[in-house]
Amino acid sequence: MAKQRVWVKALSKDDKAAIAATCERFIADVLKPRFLPEIRPTEFNYPIDITGKWRGDRYSFIQRYRSGFADTASEEFDSAFARLDHVSGERFDLMWHRHTGQWLCFQAGITVPEALALMEAEGLLQPL
């Protein structure tokens, strides 16, 4: 069976700004207090922040790490753990990042509030 292509109207700058504001509140009110209440330096890589970022029509939830290794001390890198892929109107696919680097769909065609509720409850969609 061949896949059928469907034209989807892209999100406007205002739509993206409103979604980003909602997601940033979720990060500040739910994710940071629960998964990063304080920064605890270790001799290995350790988390220092949780942020979000638009990449095209995809909003990624990102955990920022700092290296604790002596030879790479204070180097930082990002690791995305969940993503909202715009599919149509106010609907998104909620994606999770597998350890292999693959993005897999956790729930298809849901709204942003539904996605954030799932992220709060499901371990696959949360930062390490």
Order of alpha helices (4+ residues) and beta strands (2+ residues): alpha-alpha-beta-beta-beta-beta-beta-alpha
